[in-house]
Amino acid sequence: MSETQVTIEDGLNGGLKRQSAGLGQPLHGATVSFHNIGYKVKVGGSCLCPKKIVTKDILIDLNGIMKPGLNAIMGATGSGKSSFLDVLAARKDPAGLSGEVLIDGANQPPNFKCLSGYVVQDDVVMGTLTVRENLSFSAALRLPASVSQKEKKDKINKLIEELGLGWVADSKVGTQLIRGISGGERKRTNIGMELIIDPPVLFLDEPTTGLDASTANSVLLLLKRMASNGRTIILSIHQPRYSIYRLFDSLTLLVHGQQVYHGPAQTALDYFSDIGYTCEPHNNPADFFLDIINGDSTAVSFDGIKQDDPDAVTMSRRSIEGKLVQEYRSCLNFKQTEAELEKIIRGRQLTSPSPSRTITYHTGFFTQFRWVLKRTFRNLMLNPQTSVAQIGVTVFLAVIVGLIFFDVTNDQSGIQNRFGALFFITVNQCFSSLSAAELFISERKLFIHEYISGYYRLSVYFLTKILSDIITLRTIPAIVFSCVSYFMIGLKPTVEAFFIFMFSVTLVSYTATAMALAISADQTVVAIANIFMTIAFVFMMIFAGLLVNLPSIASWLAWLKYLSIPRYGLAALQVNEFRGLALCSGNSTINPPGVVCTGEEFLQQQGVDSSSWGLWQNHVALSVMTLCFLTITYLKLHFIKKFT
C-alpha cells in the first residue's frame, strides 16, 4: 500500500474515531494537483468500416492545483468539465487518459474512488426508503467494522442535523409513484451518503441540476460551509447565478477541453479585463465568461464579419478560443501555477506508481449480503407496481384461464381443451417474465455508483437481486396461478399431479426470467430489451408443440426445438396431465378409427416421452438452461462499462 493511501485512510479512520467531526468542525482536506492531463476517445466507425474511426480530444494538457475550499469547474456544454471531474475522481476509463493526478503530492491510491466522495448529477438513492434508512445503508457498508453501531447511529444523527434534514429524516425519499421529499432535500441526502466516510475530497457533478434558484443556492451554501471548515470540494457547474458564483474559492474555465483560466475566482474578472474583455455593470460573471467562450459577448467584436455567415462566425469563435488559451498560458497566474506544480513534483513522495484501479471493501460478504438483501426486499414490498399489481394481475389471468377452460371433460374435446390450457399457461409464464428486463436496467446508475464506491461486491448485488426477484415476482405468482387455475380447469385430481404442475410452471417462469436477464443485463433501454425477448419467445413458441407437430419438422430445422423453453415446459405439463388418462367411454379395448383413447397415445402422437424420465428430463433441461442464462447474466454484469 502506498504512503498516500495510508495517509488518506488514516485520515478517514481518524475522522471516524472522532465520531466524525461534522460539518462545523475543522477538517484537513487533501490538495489535488493535476499535471498534463489529456483524455482522448475514439468515435465513429463500425465493424464494417473501421477506417472511419477518429480520435477526439476531450481534455488537452490541463495543469493546476485545487486546495481545501470550494473549487468550481465551469464551461459551456461539451467543454469537458464532467470528464475532467471524472478524471480527478479516478472514475474515468483509463484508456485514452494521459498525465497524472496527485493527492497531497503523491500518487492517487488505487482505491481512491472508494476513499473519496462523489455525488453524481442524477440522484441515486433508493426512493422507497427514508432519508435515515439510506444514510444507515451507506454507513453499514462503507464504515469499517471497528466502528460500533452506536457510533454509526450517532454519526448519522449528527449528519442529518447538520444537513438540515431533521424534519424529513423519517420521510421516504420518493419515487414516481410515492410522494417524497423536495429536490433540495434529496440532493442533501445524496451528499450525506458520501459524507458518511469523511472523504478527503468531495466531488459533485452539476449539483444544481433540476433545482430551482433558491434551492440551488441553499445547497451551495451548505457546500461553502463545509469548504470553509477545511474540506476539499470540487464541483462542475454550468451557469450559476451570482449569489452562487461568489461562493467559489477557485475557478477553472474550460473551452473544448482546454483551460482558459485557472485560479482564484475573485480575480477572474480582473484577469479578463486585463486581456481586453470587460464585464458590464450588473452582469453575472458566470454569464459573462460563457459569453466570451461562445463569442456572444458585447465585449467580443466580429469586425468585418457578416453575422449571417455561420462559417465565418465559427472561424472567428475558434480564433477567440485560441486567443483565450494563448493569453492564459502567457499570464502571470499560469506561471505561478506552473512553479507551484514543479515544487510539488520536486517534493513528491517516493511512492510506487499505482496505475491499476481497485475497489476495497470495509465489510465482509455476509454483512453486505444481509444489508443489500434487506434493502432490495424492502424496496420491492414498498413498490406498488411490484407488490400489489403483480399478484392482482396473476389472480385475474388465472381466473380468466379457469373460466375459459372450466371443468374439462375426459373425451376428445377434453384433449384439445387440456392441450390448449397447458399451452396458454406455459406461454403466459414466459411472457410474464418480460418484467424482469427492468431488474438491472432501472437501477443501472445506482448499481454502478455504489459498486465503484465500494458499497458491495458484484456477487452480492447479483445474488440479492436474483433471490428477491425469484421469490417475490416469480415463485409467489406461480403458486397463486397454479392454485387458482388448476382446480377450476379440472386437471388430474391427485396431490402428486398438482405439485408437479406447480413445480413445472414455476420452473418455466425461472428459466424465462433467467433468459430475460441474460438479454437485458447489458442493455440500457427497457424497450429494446423487450423487443429482443419478445422475438425470442415468439420463435420458441412455434417449436413448443402446438402450432406445429414436432416429429414432422425437417431434420435441418428440428434442432431449434432444443432451444425452446415453452417446449420443455409444455412437455412436462403434458406428461403430468395425460399419462394414465382415459379419454374414451366404454370398456372396449379397440379404439374407434382416428380416435385417441389414452393419454399415452396422445403423447406418442406429439412426440413426447410418457415415461417418468420423459417428465423429469424436461425439468433437468429447464434447470440447465436457467443456470446457463444466469451465468451469462453475471458475466455481462461483470464486463459492462463501469467507468464513464
N, C-alpha and C positions, 0 to 999 in steps of 0.2 A: 504494500500500500504506500502511495506517495506521501511525502511530507505535507503537501497541500491538503490531501484528503483527510489526513489525521487532524490537521488544524481545523478544517471545516466541521468534521464530525465531533471533535472535542467541543467546538463552539456550540454545536447543536445540542449535545448531551448536557453541556454546562447550562444552557438555557432551560433545559427540561428540569434539571435538578433545582433551579431557582424557582420552579413552578412557573416557568415562563414569565420572565419579566415581561409584562404585557406591553401594550402599545404605548403606555405612558412612562415606561422606564427606559433609561438609556441602553442601547444595544450597540454592538460593533458590527457594522455591515462590512461586507467584503468590497474590495476595489477590483473592478473588472476592466482589464485593458485588452484591446484588440489590435492586432498587428497584421497589416497587409491582407485583410480579409477579402477573399474573392469567392464568388459562387457562380457556377455555370450549370445550365441544364440543356439537355438535348430535346429539341422539339421537332414535330413533323415527322414525316417518313412513315413507312409501314414495312411489313414483311415482303411485300411485292416491290416496293420502291424504296429500298434503304438509302439510296443516294440523296433523297430529299431531306434527310435528317440534317438539321443545322444546330449549331451550338449557340445558345443565347446567354449573354452575360446578365445575371441578375444583380450581383454586387461586384463592384470594381474597386479594389485597393482601398479598403476602409481602415482608418487608423484612429485611435482615440482612447480616452480613459473615462470611465464612469465610476464616480466615487459615491460614498454614502450620501443619500439625498434623493430628490425626485428627478430622474433623468428621462427626458422625453425624446422620442424619435418621431419626427414629422416628415410628411411628404405627400405628394399627390397620389391618387390611386395608381397602383402599378409602379410606384417608385422603389419598392423593395423593402419597405420598413418592416413588414411582418416577417419576411425572410431573414432580415438582419436580426430581428429579435429572436427568431428560432435558432440562428447560428450562435448567438451569445448564450442561449439557454441549453445548448447541446442537443437540440431537438430537430435538427436539420439533417437530412440524409448526407452522410459523409462523401458520397460520390459527387464529384464536381466541386468540392469545397477545398479552398486553399487558405493559407495563413493560419494564425493561431489565436486563441483566446486564453488569457492568463487570469487567474484568480489570486489576488494578493501577491502578484509577481511570480506565480508558479503555475505549472500545468493544471488544467482542469482535471479533477479526479474522474476516472471512468464512469462513476455513478453520479456525476454532478446533477443530472436531471432528477435524481431521487432526493438529493440534498437540498436543491433549490425549490422555490415555489413558482408555479406557472398557472396563471389564470387565463383560460382560453377565451376567445371572443364570444363564442356561443356558450351560454351557461351549461355546465354539465353536472347537475345534481339530480338526485332521484326525486322527482316531483311528488311521488306518493308518500314520501317520508317528511317528517317535520324538520325544522332547522336544527334542532338539538340532535335528532337521530342522524342526520347527515354528518354533523360535526363529530358525533360519537363514532361513527363508522370510520372516518378518517383517523381519529385518534387511536382507535383499536388496532388499525393495521399499519399505521405509519410511525407510531411511537414505539420505542424499544420495550421489550418485555420487562425490563428492570423498572419501568415506571409503573407505580401501583395504580389500581383502579381509582383510588381516592384522588391521587394526583391528577389523573386524566380528567376526572369529573370536575375538579376544582379549576383545571386549566380551561375546560370547555365553558364553564360558567363565567369565568373572568373574560374569556374571549367574546362571549355573547354580549356581556355588558359593555365592553369597550367598542364593539362594532355597532352598538345601538340596536341590537336585535332582541332585547329583553322581552318586549311585549308581544313579539311574534315567535319566540323561541319554540313554543309547542304548537305552532301552526304548520300545516302542510305547505311545502314549497309551491305546489300546484302543477297541474298538467292541463292539457286541452279540455279535459272533462271535469277536472277538480279545481275549484276556485282556490287560489293560493295567495302568497304574499306579493308585494309590489316588485317592480323591476329592480329598483334600487336595493331593496332588502335581499332580493335574490342574488344580485351581484355581490353584496357584502357577505352572503353565505358562501359563495364561491371563494372569495378572498379568505374567509375564515378557515375553510378547509385546507388552504395552503399554509396559513399562519400557524396551524397546529404544530408544525415541526420547527417553528422558529427559524425559517430559512435564512441563510446569509445573504441571499439575493432573492427578490421577488419580482418576477416578470409578469407583465399584463399586456395582452394583445387587445387593443381597441376597447378599453374598459368602459367607454361611454356609449358604445353601440346599443341602439334600441332604447336609450334612456332620454327622458325629456331634459331640458336645460337645467332645471333646478335639481333634479335627481342626480344628473351627471356631476353637477357642482358639489353636491354633498359627498359623493363617492370620492372625488378628487381631494376634497378637504380631509377626508379620512386618510387617504394615502399620504397627503402632505404631513399630517400629524405623525404618522409612522416614520416618514422620512426624516422629520425634524428630530426624532429621538434616535437617530443613528442607523436606521435601516437603509439598505441599498435597494431602491425601487427603480426598475427600468420598464418603461411602457411605450407602446406605439400608439399614436393617436393621429387622427386625420385633420380635423379642422376645429379645434376647441374655441370656445368663447374666451373673451379677455380675462374674465374672473378665474378661469382655469389656467390660461397661459401664464399668468403672473405667479402661479404657484410653482412653476418649474425652476429647478436649480440649474440643470444642464439641458442644452438643446442640441440635437443633431438633425440637420436638414438634409434630406436625400432627394436627388432627382435622377431618375433612371439608374439607380444603384450606385450613384457617386455622391460624395459629400460636397455640399456647397457651404456648410457651416457646421462647426462642432466646437462648443464652448459654453460659457455661462449664458443662460437665457436672458439675463438683464442687459447684456452688452450686444445682443444680436441686432437690435435696431441701429445702434451706433455703427456697427460694422457695415451694414448695408448702406447706411447713409454715407460712409466714407468711400464706398466704391460706386456711388452715384445713384442709389435708389433710396429715396426719402419717403418715409411713411407719412401720409396725410394726417392731419389732426383728427382725432376721434375715430381713426380707423383701427380695426382689430389687427394686432401684429401678426397673428396666425393667418388671417385672410390675406394680409399684405405679402407675407412670404410665399404663399401658394400662388398669388397673382404674379409675382416675379418669376417663379419657377415655370408657370404656364405661359408667361409672356402676355398676360392680360392686364397688368397694372398700368395706370396712367403714368407711372414713373418709367415705363418701358415704351420707347418710341419705335415706330416702324417707318422711318424716314425713307421716302422713295419707294415704298412697297404698297401695292394696291391691296386693300383689305379683302377684296373679293377674289384674290388669287390664293387659294389654300396652299399650293405648293410653296409659294414664296414665303407665306407666313410660317409654314412648318420649318423651312430652312432657316428663317430668322430666329425662330424659337430654339432650334438646335444650336445656333451660334450664341444665343443668350446662355443656354445651358453650359456650353463650352467656356464662355467667358466667366460664368459664376464659379465653375470648377477651378479654372486657372487663377482667378482672383483669390479664392480661398487658399490655394496651395502656395501663394506668394505672400500671404498676410502674416503678421506677427504672431497671431494666435496659433496658426498651424505650426509655425516654427517652434513655439513654446511647447506645444503638444508633442512634437517630434523629439524635442530634447528630453521631455519627461518620459517618453516611451523608451528612449535609449538608456536612460537611467534605470528604468525598470528591467530592461534586458541585461544590463551590466550587473545589476544586483540580483539577478534571477537566482532563485534557489536551485540547487543542484538536485533535480529530480529526474527520474527516468521518464521519457515521453510516454504518454498514455493515449495512443490513437484509438484503441478499442473503446467501445461504449458498452457498459454492463449495467444490469439492474440488480440492486441489492434489496433484501427484504429484512425488516425488523421483526417479523413474526413467522412462526412455523406454518407448515402446510395445513394442519388441522385447525389452527386458530383462524387462518384465512378462510378455510372451507366453512367453518361454523358461521362466521360473520357474513360472508358473501351469500351463503345459502339462506340465512335468516333474512337478509335484505331482499333477496330475489323472491322468496315466498311471500314476504310482506307486500312487496310491490304487486305481485300477481293477485293477492287477495283483495287489495285496496283498489284494483283497477276494474271498474265495472264491466268493460267490454270483454274481459277475460274471465272474471269470476262468475258473473251473473248471466251475461249474454250467451256464453258458450254452453252452459247447462240448459238454458232456455231453448236454444236452437236445437240442441241434441234431443230433448224431450219432444219438441214439435215434430222433428223429422221421424222419430221413432213411432209416434202416434200415427202420422200420415202413412208410413210404410205398413204399420199394423192394420190400418183400416183398408188400405188398398188390397192387401193380400190376406185379409182376415179369414181365419179358420179354413185353411187349405184342406182339400179332400184327398183321399187315397185312391185317385183314379187318374185318367190320362190328363185331365185339366189340372190336376194337382201337381203333375210333373212340371208343366210349364210355369205354374204359379210359384212352386218351390224354387225352381231354377231362376226365375226372374227375380224373386225376392232376395235370394242369396247373391245374385249378380249385383243388384242395386246396393245391397248392404256393403259389399266389398268395394265397389266403385265409390260409394259415399265416404267410406273411411279414407280412401286415397285423396279425394278432392277436399275433404275436411282438413287435411294436413297442410293445405296451402297457407294457412295462417302461420305456420312455422317459419315462413320466409322472413317474418319480421323479427324473429328471435334474436338474430345477431345484427341485422341491418338497423333496427330502430335505436339500438344502444351502441352503435359503432364508435361514435365520438367519445362517449363516456368510457367505453372499454379501453380505447387506445390511450386516452389521457390517464386513466387510473393504472393501466398496465405499465406504461413507461415511467410513471411516477413512483412505482414500487409498492402499490397497494397490495397486489396479489399476483400469483403465478398464473400463467395461461391455463395450466391444467386445472387449477381451482375454478377459474371462471367457466371453463368448458364443462366440467362435471356438474357444477351447480345449475347452470342453465339447462343442461340436458335433463337432470333429475327433476327440476321444477316443472319443466315443460311436459315431460313424460307423465309425471304423477298427476298434475292438475289438469292439463289440457288434452291428454291422450287416454290415460287409464280410466279416470273417473267418467268422462263422457262415454267411453266404450262400454263400461259396465252398465251405466244408466241406459244406453241404447239397447243393449242386449236384454236387460231385464224387462223393458217395456215392449220391445218388438217381438221377442221370441215367443212369448205366450199368446200374444194377440194373433200372430200368424198361425200358431198351432203347429209348430215344428215338433220333432220327435220328443215325446213326453218322458224323458228319463233324465236323471240328475247328471249322469256322466255326459250325455249328449249336450246338455245345456252348458256345462262348464267348458267342454271342448269348444263349443260355439263361441263362448265369451272369450276364451283364450285365443282362438283364431282371429276373431275380429280385432282384439287388442294388438295382436302381433302384426296384422296388416297395417294398423294405424302407426305402430312403431317404425315399421320398415318404410312406409311412405313418408313419415316425418323425417327419418334419417336421410332419405333421398332429397327431400326439400331443403334440409340443412346443408347437405353437400353441394347443392346447386347454388344456394343463396349466400353461403359463407363469405365469398369474396365479392359479392355484389354490393352496390351502394344504393340502388333504387329497387324498391319492393316490386313495382310494376314489371320491371324487366325479369326479375327472378320468377314472378308468377307466370309470365309468358313461357319461359323455358320449362317450368314444371307442368304447366297445362299441356304443352305439346308432348312431353314425355308420357304423361298419364293417358292421353288420348291414344297414342300408339300402343301403350301397354294394354289398354282396354280392348283393342282389336284382337290381341292374342290371348285374351282371358279365357275364351272357350265358348262364349255365347254368340258373338257376331260371326264367327267362322269356326267350322269344325276342325279342331287342331290336327287330327290324323290326316286330313285331306290337303294340308298345306304342302306346297312344293318343298322338296328337301333343301334347296338352296336358301329358302326363307324360314324354314322350320326352326332354326337355331334362335331366332328372335324371341320365341316363346319362353326361353330360359331367362330372359331379362325382364319378364313381365311380373310385377308384384301382384296385380289382380288375379293372374292365372294361378299362382300358388295359393292365394287366399281362397279363391273360389273352389279350387280343387279340394282343399282341406274341408271346407264347409260342405261340399257335395258328398264327400266320403262319410263325413259325420252324420249327415242327414239321410242319405239314400241307402246306405249299407243296411241290409236286413229289412228293408221296407217293402211291403206287399202292395202292389198297385192295381191288382185285378181282383174282382169279386168272384166268389165261387171256389170250388175245390178242384177244378180242372188243372191238370199239370201241363196241358198243352196250350201254348199261347195262341190267341187269335192272330190271323195274318197281320203283320205290321204293327202289332201291339206289344208294348213293353210291360211286363207284369211284375218284374222285380227291380229293386233299386240297383242291384249288381249289373243287370243287363243295361240299364240306362248309363251307368258309369262306364261300362265297356264301350258303348257307342261313343261316349265323349272322350275316350282315350285316357280315362282316369283309373289308376290302380286302386282297387277297392279293398286291398288288404290293410292291415294295421300299419305296416311300413309305408303304404301309399298315403296314409294320413300324416304320419309323423315326418316323412321326408319333405313334405311341403313346409312344415314348421321349421325344420332344420334349414331349408333353403332360405326362408324369410329371416331367420336368425343370422345366417351368414351374411346375407345382403345388408342387414342392419349394421352389423359390425364393420363391414367394408365401407358403407356410406359414412358412418361416424368417424372412421379413420381418415377418410378423405376430408371430412369437415375439420377435424383437428389440424391436419396438415395445412389446409387452406388458411386457417386462423393463424397458424404459426408463421406462414410465409407472407401474409398480407403486409402491405406497406404500413409500418407503424411510425414512420417519420414523415414530416411534411415535405 
